[in-house]
Amino acid sequence: MLRRVDPRRLIRRIDAESEHLTRRIATVFTSRLHDERTAAWLGVCLGVSFTVAFVTGLVSHFMQHPPSWMVWPSRPVGLYRLTQGAHVICGMATIPLLLAKLWTVYPKLWQWPPIRSAAHAARRGVVFLLVGGSLFQLVTGLFNVNYWYPFPFFFTVAHYWTAYVVFGALLIHAADEWAKVRGLRRPPPPYGPSRRGFLATVAGACGLVAVTTVGETFTPLGDLAVLAPRRPGTGPQRLPVNKTALAAGVTRGTGWRLTVTGAVRHELSLSLDDLRAMPRHVVRLPIACVEGWSAEATWAGVRLRDVLRAAGVEDDVRVRVESLEKAGLYRTSQVDPPHWHDPLTLLALEVNGEPLSLDHGYPCRLIAPDRPGVMQTKWVARLEVSR
């Protein structure tokens, strides 16, 4: 026969076991570094770093994948270099900060019972999204910076949409924990050496990661960029390369011509000698990539607007630049009026005083101010004009 269970006795037993488990947990996590004040300070720092990463990440995404109504300016020249460098460096420096925060609040994961009410379940759900999403963003971002993709999904899309989940959960969590953050305004109790040392160690770790990464975009510190997969001045013609000609399936063939077609008064078919016969211009522009590295170089070639004017285009047209590369998400790019009108935008034939190497886009590549590196199309073979 089944014994009848007294609900009140069962509840008392669960409460007793919960209290016993809570006491045991308290004996394990005895460090003062697990207190709410330390967690709140780390949370404020994480809020700042995640906000910087979120805003600069949106800039990066919309520069690479602009909606039809959005047109980015060509100046300032180094805007993308600044924002994407800040995005990657801030993300890298956030890794030790997040690990410290998770260690500080780790005892809360063992609270019992795990769910006490509907409101408590909602709070834990938000925390789950925040922690899981943050780890996903930082781990996959680290893989992307190092050009390693062990996952089946497309990094850019996943990184973009997860950013909204993480930032939304961060805002909700911050609002829920605001009372603890406001408590930081009150004079703190005397800090023990362990707490000061812990916070100083976390700050030092974040600073060390930043210093050993920032050189990938800030050339004077290039020698310190031991954590960066690309460094300024390293590569063929003293310029890093992400995708080689071999990887793109491009070879040095003969008979290359640049065609200009579409919404033009007359189509053009220009040889390399034809381009070299046009007025030559020299500009100093950076290549800035989504992985965070950037490097400045001296480029020489023909202004894109001169070629388009020779074809008789209207002032408001858009230009689709196509590469010899047969496949790939970024084998083409679009150049809007602010960029092709800019005198700094070139069909480059030389870099750093030498004809382009095949890895840098021989015989002709696009170079323009304030554009992501994937949109500085290499091995240009066709310009298609549209209204």
C-alpha contacts under 8 A as a table, 3 or more apart, distances in Angstrom:
res1	aa1	res2	aa2	distance
5	V	9	R	7.90
5	V	10	L	7.36
6	D	9	R	5.33
6	D	10	L	6.27
7	P	10	L	5.02
7	P	11	I	6.16
8	R	11	I	5.15
8	R	12	R	6.24
9	R	12	R	5.12
9	R	13	R	6.18
10	L	13	R	5.09
10	L	14	I	6.20
11	I	14	I	5.10
11	I	15	D	6.15
12	R	15	D	5.09
12	R	16	A	6.14
13	R	16	A	5.08
13	R	17	E	6.21
14	I	17	E	5.15
14	I	18	S	6.02
15	D	18	S	5.01
15	D	19	E	6.11
16	A	19	E	5.16
16	A	20	H	6.16
17	E	20	H	4.97
17	E	21	L	6.08
18	S	21	L	5.09
18	S	22	T	6.04
18	S	112	W	5.69
18	S	113	P	6.67
19	E	22	T	5.01
19	E	23	R	6.22
20	H	23	R	5.22
20	H	24	R	6.34
21	L	24	R	5.07
21	L	25	I	6.17
21	L	112	W	7.38
22	T	25	I	5.11
22	T	26	A	6.20
22	T	111	Q	6.86
22	T	112	W	6.95
23	R	26	A	4.99
23	R	27	T	6.43
24	R	27	T	5.18
24	R	28	V	6.58
25	I	28	V	5.11
25	I	29	F	6.24
25	I	107	P	7.38
25	I	110	W	7.48
26	A	29	F	5.33
26	A	30	T	6.22
27	T	30	T	5.86
29	F	34	H	7.35
29	F	107	P	6.71
30	T	34	H	7.83
31	S	34	H	5.99
32	R	35	D	5.67
32	R	195	R	7.38
33	L	38	T	6.31
33	L	104	T	6.24
33	L	194	S	7.66
33	L	195	R	6.01
33	L	198	F	7.75
34	H	38	T	7.04
34	H	39	A	7.16
34	H	103	W	7.73
34	H	104	T	4.56
34	H	105	V	6.09
34	H	106	Y	7.77
34	H	107	P	7.44
35	D	38	T	5.77
35	D	39	A	6.51
35	D	104	T	7.26
35	D	105	V	7.90
36	E	39	A	4.96
36	E	40	A	5.92
36	E	105	V	7.98
36	E	180	K	7.54
37	R	40	A	5.02
37	R	41	W	6.35
37	R	180	K	7.53
37	R	184	L	7.21
38	T	41	W	5.28
38	T	42	L	6.33
38	T	104	T	7.41
38	T	195	R	7.77
39	A	42	L	5.18
39	A	43	G	5.96
39	A	101	K	6.13
39	A	104	T	5.97
39	A	105	V	6.57
40	A	43	G	4.84
40	A	44	V	6.21
40	A	180	K	6.65
40	A	181	V	5.82
40	A	184	L	7.79
41	W	44	V	5.24
41	W	45	C	6.49
41	W	181	V	7.68
41	W	184	L	7.76
42	L	45	C	5.16
42	L	46	L	6.15
42	L	97	L	7.12
42	L	100	A	7.71
42	L	101	K	5.87
43	G	46	L	4.98
43	G	47	G	6.05
43	G	101	K	6.96
44	V	47	G	5.02
44	V	48	V	6.42
44	V	181	V	7.60
45	C	48	V	5.23
45	C	49	S	6.29
45	C	97	L	7.95
46	L	49	S	5.09
46	L	50	F	5.88
46	L	94	T	7.15
46	L	97	L	6.94
46	L	98	L	7.01
47	G	50	F	5.26
47	G	51	T	6.05
47	G	170	L	7.37
48	V	51	T	5.19
48	V	52	V	6.32
49	S	52	V	5.20
49	S	53	A	6.19
49	S	90	C	6.32
49	S	91	G	7.49
49	S	94	T	6.67
50	F	53	A	5.00
50	F	54	F	5.93
50	F	91	G	7.82
50	F	167	F	7.43
51	T	54	F	5.02
51	T	55	V	6.15
51	T	167	F	7.59
52	V	55	V	5.41
52	V	56	T	6.10
52	V	86	A	7.87
52	V	87	H	6.98
52	V	90	C	7.39
53	A	56	T	5.35
53	A	57	G	5.73
53	A	86	A	7.58
53	A	87	H	4.93
53	A	88	V	7.70
53	A	90	C	6.43
53	A	91	G	6.41
54	F	57	G	5.04
54	F	58	L	6.26
54	F	87	H	7.98
54	F	163	A	6.64
54	F	167	F	7.28
55	V	58	L	5.24
55	V	59	V	6.51
56	T	59	V	5.03
56	T	60	S	6.29
56	T	83	T	5.37
56	T	84	Q	6.39
56	T	86	A	7.23
56	T	87	H	5.50
57	G	60	S	5.02
57	G	61	H	6.16
57	G	84	Q	7.28
57	G	87	H	6.29
57	G	160	Y	7.68
58	L	61	H	5.08
58	L	62	F	6.06
58	L	160	Y	7.77
59	V	62	F	5.41
59	V	63	M	6.06
59	V	80	Y	7.95
59	V	83	T	7.34
60	S	63	M	5.25
60	S	64	Q	6.34
60	S	80	Y	7.27
60	S	83	T	7.54
60	S	84	Q	6.42
60	S	290	V	7.33
60	S	372	P	7.78
61	H	64	Q	5.26
61	H	65	H	5.84
61	H	66	P	7.56
61	H	160	Y	7.30
62	F	65	H	4.90
62	F	66	P	4.52
62	F	67	P	7.32
63	M	66	P	5.57
63	M	72	W	7.05
63	M	371	R	7.18
63	M	372	P	7.13
64	Q	372	P	6.69
64	Q	374	V	7.97
64	Q	375	M	7.31
66	P	69	W	7.87
66	P	70	M	5.84
66	P	71	V	7.33
67	P	70	M	5.48
68	S	71	V	7.91
71	V	336	D	6.98
71	V	338	P	7.96
72	W	338	P	7.57
73	P	76	P	7.79
73	P	338	P	5.83
73	P	339	H	7.06
73	P	370	D	7.60
74	S	77	V	6.37
74	S	338	P	5.95
74	S	339	H	5.31
74	S	342	D	7.07
74	S	368	A	7.81
74	S	369	P	5.53
74	S	370	D	5.38
74	S	371	R	7.76
75	R	78	G	7.59
75	R	79	L	7.35
75	R	369	P	6.85
75	R	370	D	6.40
76	P	79	L	5.54
76	P	369	P	7.77
76	P	370	D	6.78
77	V	80	Y	7.93
77	V	285	L	7.57
77	V	369	P	4.78
77	V	370	D	4.87
78	G	81	R	5.04
78	G	82	L	6.17
78	G	286	P	7.34
78	G	369	P	7.09
78	G	370	D	5.65
79	L	82	L	5.22
79	L	83	T	6.21
79	L	370	D	5.79
80	Y	83	T	5.12
80	Y	84	Q	5.76
80	Y	85	G	7.96
80	Y	288	A	6.97
80	Y	370	D	5.46
80	Y	371	R	6.40
80	Y	372	P	6.65
81	R	84	Q	5.60
81	R	85	G	5.84
81	R	217	T	7.49
81	R	286	P	7.61
81	R	287	I	7.88
81	R	288	A	5.20
81	R	289	C	7.80
81	R	292	G	7.94
81	R	294	S	6.51
81	R	370	D	7.44
82	L	85	G	5.24
82	L	86	A	6.08
83	T	86	A	5.13
83	T	87	H	6.11
84	Q	87	H	4.83
84	Q	88	V	6.27
84	Q	288	A	7.81
84	Q	289	C	7.65
84	Q	290	V	6.39
84	Q	291	E	7.89
84	Q	292	G	5.61
85	G	88	V	5.46
85	G	89	I	6.04
85	G	214	V	7.56
85	G	217	T	6.27
85	G	292	G	4.71
85	G	293	W	6.72
85	G	294	S	7.81
86	A	89	I	5.24
86	A	90	C	5.68
86	A	292	G	7.86
87	H	90	C	5.35
87	H	91	G	6.07
87	H	292	G	7.39
88	V	91	G	5.02
88	V	92	M	6.13
88	V	291	E	6.90
88	V	292	G	5.29
89	I	92	M	5.16
89	I	93	A	6.14
89	I	210	A	5.80
89	I	213	T	6.31
89	I	214	V	6.28
89	I	292	G	7.38
90	C	93	A	5.16
90	C	94	T	6.09
90	C	210	A	7.30
91	G	94	T	5.09
91	G	95	I	6.89
91	G	138	L	6.67
91	G	141	G	7.83
92	M	95	I	5.69
92	M	138	L	7.51
92	M	142	L	7.28
92	M	209	V	6.65
92	M	210	A	7.03
92	M	213	T	7.96
93	A	96	P	6.58
93	A	97	L	7.19
93	A	205	A	7.79
93	A	206	C	4.62
93	A	207	G	6.90
93	A	209	V	5.38
93	A	210	A	5.49
94	T	97	L	4.97
94	T	98	L	5.99
94	T	206	C	6.67
95	I	98	L	5.28
95	I	99	L	6.30
95	I	138	L	6.77
95	I	206	C	7.71
96	P	99	L	5.07
96	P	100	A	6.12
96	P	202	V	6.66
96	P	205	A	6.42
96	P	206	C	6.09
97	L	100	A	5.19
97	L	101	K	6.27
97	L	202	V	6.27
97	L	203	A	7.77
97	L	206	C	6.65
98	L	101	K	5.03
98	L	102	L	6.16
99	L	102	L	5.15
99	L	103	W	6.19
100	A	103	W	5.15
100	A	104	T	6.20
100	A	202	V	6.91
101	K	104	T	5.11
101	K	105	V	6.37
102	L	105	V	5.36
102	L	106	Y	5.73
103	W	106	Y	5.06
104	T	107	P	7.65
105	V	108	K	5.72
105	V	109	L	7.54
106	Y	109	L	5.57
106	Y	110	W	7.63
107	P	110	W	5.52
107	P	111	Q	7.13
108	K	111	Q	5.30
110	W	114	P	7.51
111	Q	114	P	5.88
112	W	115	I	7.61
113	P	116	R	6.23
115	I	118	A	7.76
115	I	120	H	6.09
115	I	121	A	5.46
116	R	120	H	5.91
116	R	121	A	7.14
117	S	120	H	5.06
117	S	121	A	6.11
118	A	121	A	5.03
118	A	122	A	6.26
119	A	122	A	5.09
119	A	123	R	6.31
120	H	123	R	5.06
120	H	124	R	6.22
121	A	124	R	5.15
121	A	125	G	6.09
122	A	125	G	4.99
122	A	126	V	6.31
123	R	126	V	5.20
123	R	127	V	6.29
123	R	173	H	7.66
124	R	127	V	4.96
124	R	128	F	6.03
125	G	128	F	5.01
125	G	129	L	6.33
126	V	129	L	5.17
126	V	130	L	6.10
126	V	169	A	5.62
126	V	172	I	7.48
126	V	173	H	6.85
127	V	130	L	4.93
127	V	131	V	5.96
127	V	169	A	7.27
127	V	173	H	7.10
128	F	131	V	5.31
128	F	132	G	5.77
129	L	132	G	5.25
129	L	133	G	5.56
129	L	165	V	7.23
129	L	166	V	6.72
129	L	169	A	6.54
130	L	133	G	5.30
130	L	134	S	5.88
130	L	165	V	7.67
130	L	166	V	5.25
130	L	167	F	7.89
130	L	169	A	5.42
130	L	170	L	6.27
131	V	134	S	5.18
131	V	135	L	6.21
132	G	135	L	5.33
132	G	136	F	6.16
133	G	136	F	4.97
133	G	137	Q	6.09
133	G	162	T	6.51
133	G	163	A	7.77
133	G	165	V	7.13
133	G	166	V	5.47
134	S	137	Q	5.16
134	S	138	L	6.19
134	S	166	V	6.33
135	L	138	L	5.30
135	L	139	V	5.89
136	F	139	V	5.37
136	F	140	T	5.93
137	Q	140	T	5.53
137	Q	141	G	5.72
137	Q	159	H	6.29
137	Q	162	T	7.27
137	Q	163	A	7.40
138	L	141	G	5.01
138	L	142	L	5.99
139	V	142	L	5.13
139	V	143	F	6.33
140	T	143	F	4.92
140	T	144	N	6.12
140	T	155	F	7.41
140	T	159	H	7.83
141	G	144	N	5.00
141	G	145	V	6.22
141	G	159	H	7.72
142	L	145	V	5.20
142	L	146	N	6.45
143	F	146	N	5.20
143	F	147	Y	6.13
143	F	148	W	5.07
143	F	149	Y	6.36
144	N	147	Y	4.86
144	N	148	W	5.88
144	N	149	Y	6.74
144	N	155	F	7.51
144	N	291	E	6.71
145	V	148	W	7.83
145	V	228	A	7.99
145	V	229	P	7.31
145	V	291	E	4.76
145	V	292	G	7.28
146	N	228	A	7.96
146	N	229	P	6.03
146	N	291	E	7.94
149	Y	152	P	7.83
149	Y	155	F	7.95
153	F	158	A	7.18
154	F	157	V	5.90
154	F	158	A	6.38
155	F	158	A	5.29
155	F	159	H	5.83
156	T	159	H	5.21
156	T	160	Y	6.07
157	V	160	Y	5.18
157	V	161	W	6.35
158	A	161	W	5.50
158	A	162	T	5.97
159	H	162	T	5.35
159	H	163	A	6.16
160	Y	163	A	5.35
160	Y	164	Y	7.25
161	W	164	Y	5.55
161	W	165	V	6.95
162	T	165	V	5.06
162	T	166	V	6.19
163	A	166	V	5.16
163	A	167	F	6.00
164	Y	167	F	5.23
164	Y	168	G	5.85
165	V	168	G	5.25
165	V	169	A	6.10
166	V	169	A	5.18
166	V	170	L	6.03
167	F	170	L	4.86
167	F	171	L	6.26
168	G	171	L	5.24
168	G	172	I	6.40
169	A	172	I	5.15
169	A	173	H	5.98
170	L	173	H	5.10
170	L	174	A	5.93
171	L	174	A	5.10
171	L	175	A	6.16
172	I	175	A	5.19
172	I	176	D	6.21
173	H	176	D	5.04
173	H	177	E	6.10
174	A	177	E	5.10
174	A	178	W	5.70
175	A	178	W	5.09
176	D	179	A	7.71
177	E	180	K	5.60
177	E	181	V	6.65
178	W	181	V	4.98
178	W	182	R	6.09
179	A	182	R	5.11
179	A	183	G	6.34
180	K	183	G	5.03
180	K	184	L	7.09
181	V	184	L	5.52
181	V	185	R	7.95
182	R	185	R	5.84
182	R	186	R	7.98
183	G	186	R	5.65
184	L	187	P	7.48
184	L	188	P	7.21
188	P	191	Y	7.69
191	Y	195	R	6.27
191	Y	196	R	6.44
192	G	195	R	5.56
192	G	196	R	6.46
193	P	196	R	5.20
193	P	197	G	5.75
194	S	197	G	5.04
194	S	198	F	5.94
195	R	198	F	5.01
195	R	199	L	6.23
196	R	199	L	5.35
196	R	200	A	6.01
197	G	200	A	5.03
197	G	201	T	5.92
198	F	201	T	5.07
198	F	202	V	6.25
199	L	202	V	5.13
199	L	203	A	6.18
200	A	203	A	5.06
200	A	204	G	5.98
201	T	204	G	4.97
201	T	205	A	6.07
202	V	205	A	5.11
202	V	206	C	6.25
203	A	206	C	5.19
203	A	207	G	6.09
204	G	207	G	5.01
204	G	208	L	5.97
205	A	208	L	5.07
205	A	209	V	6.24
206	C	209	V	5.27
206	C	210	A	6.26
207	G	210	A	5.05
207	G	211	V	6.09
208	L	211	V	5.16
208	L	212	T	6.13
209	V	212	T	5.28
209	V	213	T	6.16
209	V	227	L	7.74
210	A	213	T	5.15
210	A	214	V	5.76
211	V	214	V	5.47
211	V	215	G	7.19
211	V	221	L	7.99
211	V	224	L	7.08
211	V	225	A	7.25
212	T	215	G	6.69
212	T	224	L	5.25
212	T	225	A	4.38
212	T	226	V	5.56
212	T	227	L	5.75
212	T	228	A	7.45
213	T	216	E	6.04
213	T	224	L	7.52
213	T	225	A	4.83
213	T	226	V	6.90
213	T	227	L	5.51
213	T	228	A	5.45
214	V	217	T	5.85
214	V	218	F	5.87
214	V	221	L	7.02
214	V	222	G	7.71
214	V	225	A	6.50
215	G	218	F	4.69
215	G	219	T	5.64
215	G	220	P	6.90
215	G	221	L	4.34
215	G	222	G	3.94
215	G	223	D	6.89
215	G	224	L	6.14
215	G	225	A	4.73
215	G	228	A	7.75
215	G	231	R	7.11
215	G	232	P	7.93
216	E	219	T	6.81
216	E	221	L	7.86
216	E	222	G	5.88
216	E	225	A	5.96
216	E	228	A	5.96
216	E	230	R	6.20
216	E	231	R	4.88
216	E	232	P	6.22
216	E	292	G	7.19
216	E	293	W	4.74
216	E	294	S	6.33
216	E	295	A	7.84
217	T	222	G	7.69
217	T	231	R	7.72
217	T	232	P	7.22
217	T	292	G	6.97
217	T	293	W	4.99
217	T	294	S	4.67
217	T	295	A	6.48
218	F	221	L	5.91
218	F	222	G	6.62
218	F	294	S	7.94
219	T	222	G	4.89
219	T	232	P	6.13
219	T	295	A	7.42
220	P	223	D	7.76
221	L	224	L	5.52
221	L	225	A	6.87
222	G	225	A	5.34
222	G	231	R	6.13
222	G	232	P	6.41
223	D	226	V	7.44
225	A	228	A	5.33
225	A	231	R	7.04
226	V	229	P	7.97
228	A	231	R	6.70
228	A	293	W	7.73
230	R	234	T	7.37
230	R	240	P	6.41
230	R	293	W	6.17
231	R	234	T	5.70
231	R	240	P	6.97
231	R	293	W	7.02
231	R	294	S	7.92
231	R	295	A	7.76
232	P	238	R	7.51
232	P	239	L	6.48
232	P	240	P	6.75
232	P	293	W	7.84
232	P	294	S	6.81
232	P	295	A	4.98
232	P	296	E	7.70
233	G	238	R	4.29
233	G	239	L	5.19
233	G	240	P	6.91
233	G	295	A	7.22
234	T	238	R	5.23
234	T	239	L	5.63
234	T	240	P	5.51
235	G	238	R	5.10
235	G	239	L	4.89
235	G	240	P	4.50
235	G	241	V	6.47
236	P	239	L	5.80
236	P	240	P	6.87
236	P	241	V	7.63
236	P	357	S	7.47
236	P	359	D	7.75
237	Q	351	V	7.29
237	Q	352	N	6.82
237	Q	354	E	7.73
237	Q	357	S	7.59
238	R	352	N	7.93
239	L	295	A	6.75
239	L	297	A	7.38
240	P	295	A	7.58
241	V	244	T	6.57
241	V	359	D	7.05
241	V	360	H	7.14
243	K	247	A	6.17
243	K	248	A	6.76
243	K	359	D	7.47
244	T	247	A	5.21
244	T	248	A	6.31
244	T	358	L	7.99
244	T	359	D	4.89
244	T	360	H	7.72
245	A	248	A	4.96
245	A	249	G	5.95
245	A	250	V	5.02
245	A	251	T	6.78
245	A	358	L	6.18
245	A	359	D	4.96
245	A	361	G	7.74
246	L	249	G	5.08
246	L	250	V	6.15
246	L	251	T	7.40
247	A	250	V	7.85
248	A	325	E	5.71
248	A	326	K	7.68
248	A	327	A	7.82
249	G	325	E	6.41
249	G	326	K	7.40
250	V	324	L	6.70
250	V	325	E	6.07
251	T	358	L	7.68
252	R	358	L	6.97
252	R	362	Y	7.79
253	G	256	W	7.05
255	G	271	S	7.87
256	W	271	S	6.50
256	W	272	L	7.27
256	W	381	A	7.66
257	R	269	S	6.14
257	R	270	L	5.31
257	R	271	S	4.60
257	R	272	L	6.76
257	R	381	A	6.56
258	L	268	L	7.76
258	L	269	S	5.52
258	L	270	L	4.98
258	L	271	S	6.34
258	L	272	L	7.89
258	L	380	V	7.33
258	L	381	A	4.80
258	L	382	R	5.49
258	L	383	L	7.58
259	T	267	E	7.35
259	T	268	L	5.49
259	T	269	S	4.40
259	T	270	L	6.35
259	T	381	A	6.53
259	T	382	R	4.84
259	T	383	L	6.18
260	V	267	E	5.53
260	V	268	L	4.96
260	V	269	S	6.49
260	V	308	L	7.74
260	V	311	A	7.14
260	V	382	R	6.02
260	V	383	L	4.74
260	V	384	E	5.99
260	V	385	V	7.49
261	T	264	V	6.34
261	T	266	H	7.78
261	T	267	E	5.09
261	T	268	L	6.90
261	T	382	R	7.80
261	T	383	L	6.35
261	T	384	E	5.05
261	T	385	V	6.17
262	G	267	E	7.65
262	G	384	E	5.25
262	G	385	V	4.73
262	G	386	S	6.12
263	A	313	V	6.84
263	A	317	V	7.98
263	A	384	E	7.78
263	A	385	V	5.14
263	A	386	S	5.30
263	A	387	R	6.89
264	V	267	E	6.36
264	V	311	A	5.76
264	V	312	G	5.54
264	V	313	V	5.05
264	V	314	E	7.89
264	V	385	V	6.85
265	R	311	A	6.12
265	R	312	G	5.03
265	R	313	V	6.64
266	H	311	A	5.50
266	H	312	G	6.71
267	E	311	A	6.06
268	L	311	A	6.37
270	L	273	D	7.94
270	L	274	D	5.59
270	L	275	L	6.67
271	S	274	D	5.01
271	S	275	L	6.51
272	L	275	L	5.21
272	L	276	R	6.27
272	L	363	P	7.31
273	D	276	R	4.97
273	D	277	A	6.16
274	D	277	A	5.15
274	D	278	M	6.76
275	L	278	M	5.36
275	L	301	G	7.98
275	L	302	V	6.78
276	R	279	P	7.69
276	R	280	R	7.25
276	R	301	G	7.53
276	R	302	V	7.70
278	M	302	V	6.67
279	P	302	V	6.42
280	R	300	A	6.76
280	R	301	G	5.34
280	R	302	V	5.44
280	R	303	R	7.82
281	H	300	A	5.54
281	H	301	G	5.54
281	H	302	V	6.07
281	H	303	R	6.93
281	H	346	L	7.98
282	V	298	T	6.94
282	V	299	W	5.61
282	V	300	A	4.32
282	V	301	G	6.69
283	V	298	T	5.82
283	V	299	W	5.37
283	V	300	A	6.46
283	V	344	L	6.21
284	R	296	E	6.93
284	R	297	A	5.78
284	R	298	T	4.56
284	R	299	W	6.20
285	L	296	E	5.52
285	L	297	A	5.80
285	L	298	T	6.58
285	L	299	W	7.31
285	L	367	I	7.74
285	L	368	A	7.44
285	L	369	P	6.55
286	P	294	S	6.41
286	P	295	A	5.23
286	P	296	E	3.82
286	P	297	A	5.98
286	P	369	P	7.71
287	I	294	S	5.34
287	I	295	A	5.45
287	I	296	E	6.23
287	I	297	A	7.75
287	I	372	P	7.42
287	I	373	G	5.52
287	I	376	Q	7.91
288	A	292	G	7.07
288	A	293	W	6.06
288	A	294	S	4.12
288	A	295	A	6.67
288	A	371	R	7.54
288	A	372	P	5.69
288	A	373	G	5.11
289	C	292	G	5.65
289	C	293	W	5.71
289	C	294	S	6.14
289	C	372	P	5.64
289	C	373	G	4.59
289	C	374	V	6.83
290	V	293	W	7.49
290	V	372	P	6.74
290	V	373	G	7.18
290	V	374	V	7.92
297	A	351	V	6.76
297	A	352	N	6.12
298	T	351	V	5.63
298	T	352	N	4.87
298	T	353	G	7.28
299	W	348	A	6.15
299	W	349	L	7.64
299	W	350	E	5.70
299	W	351	V	4.56
299	W	352	N	6.27
299	W	353	G	7.64
299	W	367	I	7.90
300	A	346	L	7.59
300	A	348	A	5.45
300	A	349	L	6.03
300	A	350	E	5.02
300	A	351	V	6.37
300	A	353	G	7.75
301	G	346	L	6.01
301	G	347	L	5.66
301	G	348	A	4.24
301	G	349	L	4.94
301	G	350	E	6.45
302	V	306	D	7.18
302	V	307	V	7.55
302	V	346	L	5.43
302	V	347	L	5.27
302	V	348	A	6.42
302	V	349	L	7.79
303	R	306	D	5.32
303	R	307	V	6.84
303	R	343	P	6.46
303	R	344	L	7.25
303	R	345	T	5.93
303	R	346	L	4.36
303	R	347	L	6.09
304	L	307	V	5.32
304	L	308	L	6.33
304	L	340	W	6.02
304	L	341	H	7.91
304	L	345	T	6.01
304	L	346	L	5.14
304	L	347	L	5.73
305	R	308	L	5.00
305	R	309	R	5.91
305	R	340	W	5.58
305	R	341	H	5.75
305	R	342	D	7.69
305	R	343	P	7.50
305	R	345	T	7.83
306	D	309	R	5.10
306	D	310	A	6.18
307	V	310	A	5.13
307	V	311	A	6.59
308	L	311	A	5.07
308	L	312	G	6.41
308	L	313	V	5.97
309	R	312	G	4.87
309	R	313	V	5.83
310	A	313	V	7.97
313	V	317	V	7.13
313	V	385	V	7.85
314	E	317	V	5.86
315	D	337	P	7.09
316	D	337	P	5.92
316	D	387	R	6.92
317	V	336	D	7.30
317	V	337	P	6.47
317	V	385	V	6.53
317	V	386	S	5.61
317	V	387	R	4.62
318	R	334	Q	6.96
318	R	335	V	5.93
318	R	336	D	4.96
318	R	337	P	6.23
318	R	385	V	5.82
318	R	386	S	5.33
318	R	387	R	6.05
319	V	334	Q	5.64
319	V	335	V	5.06
319	V	336	D	6.57
319	V	383	L	6.34
319	V	384	E	5.63
319	V	385	V	4.59
319	V	386	S	6.31
320	R	332	T	6.78
320	R	333	S	5.81
320	R	334	Q	4.58
320	R	335	V	6.37
320	R	383	L	5.71
320	R	384	E	4.98
320	R	385	V	6.32
320	R	386	S	7.83
321	V	332	T	5.41
321	V	333	S	5.30
321	V	334	Q	6.12
321	V	335	V	7.35
321	V	377	T	7.09
321	V	380	V	6.80
321	V	381	A	7.88
321	V	382	R	6.06
321	V	383	L	4.90
321	V	384	E	6.59
322	E	331	R	6.31
322	E	332	T	4.57
322	E	333	S	6.92
322	E	377	T	7.49
322	E	380	V	5.79
322	E	381	A	6.04
322	E	382	R	5.13
322	E	383	L	6.39
322	E	384	E	7.89
323	S	326	K	7.58
323	S	331	R	5.44
323	S	332	T	6.10
323	S	377	T	6.61
323	S	378	K	6.22
323	S	379	W	5.13
323	S	380	V	4.43
323	S	381	A	5.49
323	S	382	R	6.97
324	L	331	R	7.86
324	L	379	W	5.44
324	L	380	V	6.26
324	L	381	A	5.88
325	E	328	G	7.44
325	E	331	R	5.97
325	E	379	W	7.20
326	K	331	R	7.39
327	A	331	R	6.45
328	G	331	R	5.34
329	L	332	T	7.65
330	Y	333	S	6.64
330	Y	374	V	6.22
330	Y	375	M	6.94
330	Y	377	T	7.78
331	R	377	T	6.92
332	T	375	M	7.55
332	T	377	T	6.66
333	S	375	M	5.43
333	S	376	Q	7.71
333	S	377	T	6.65
334	Q	375	M	7.77
335	V	339	H	6.17
335	V	340	W	6.26
336	D	339	H	5.66
336	D	340	W	6.39
337	P	340	W	5.27
337	P	341	H	5.73
338	P	341	H	5.50
338	P	342	D	6.29
339	H	342	D	5.12
339	H	345	T	6.54
339	H	368	A	6.91
339	H	369	P	7.44
340	W	343	P	7.74
340	W	345	T	6.12
341	H	345	T	7.71
342	D	345	T	5.69
343	P	346	L	7.68
344	L	368	A	6.24
344	L	369	P	6.68
345	T	366	L	7.50
345	T	367	I	5.82
345	T	368	A	4.22
345	T	369	P	6.63
346	L	366	L	5.98
346	L	367	I	5.40
346	L	368	A	6.36
347	L	364	C	6.14
347	L	365	R	5.48
347	L	366	L	4.82
347	L	367	I	6.47
348	A	351	V	7.52
348	A	364	C	5.63
348	A	365	R	5.26
348	A	366	L	5.99
348	A	367	I	6.41
349	L	355	P	6.00
349	L	356	L	5.84
349	L	362	Y	7.15
349	L	363	P	6.24
349	L	364	C	5.13
349	L	365	R	6.90
350	E	353	G	6.23
350	E	354	E	5.26
350	E	355	P	4.20
350	E	356	L	4.82
351	V	354	E	5.48
351	V	355	P	6.35
351	V	356	L	5.82
355	P	362	Y	7.69
356	L	359	D	7.96
356	L	360	H	5.85
356	L	361	G	6.36
356	L	362	Y	5.00
356	L	363	P	6.48
356	L	364	C	7.49
357	S	360	H	5.24
357	S	361	G	6.58
357	S	362	Y	5.53
357	S	363	P	7.95
358	L	361	G	5.27
358	L	362	Y	4.57
358	L	363	P	7.28
359	D	362	Y	7.17
360	H	365	R	7.74
360	H	378	K	6.74
361	G	364	C	5.81
361	G	365	R	5.29
361	G	377	T	7.92
361	G	378	K	4.27
361	G	379	W	4.45
361	G	380	V	7.51
362	Y	365	R	6.93
362	Y	378	K	7.50
362	Y	379	W	5.78
363	P	379	W	6.32
363	P	380	V	7.77
364	C	378	K	6.82
364	C	379	W	5.51
364	C	380	V	5.52
364	C	381	A	7.83
365	R	376	Q	7.19
365	R	377	T	5.82
365	R	378	K	4.39
365	R	379	W	5.46
365	R	380	V	5.29
366	L	376	Q	5.11
366	L	377	T	5.24
366	L	378	K	6.36
366	L	380	V	7.10
367	I	376	Q	5.37
367	I	377	T	7.64
368	A	371	R	6.47
368	A	376	Q	6.92
371	R	375	M	6.40
371	R	376	Q	7.04
372	P	375	M	5.47
372	P	376	Q	6.88
373	G	376	Q	5.16
373	G	377	T	7.98
374	V	377	T	6.65
377	T	380	V	6.53
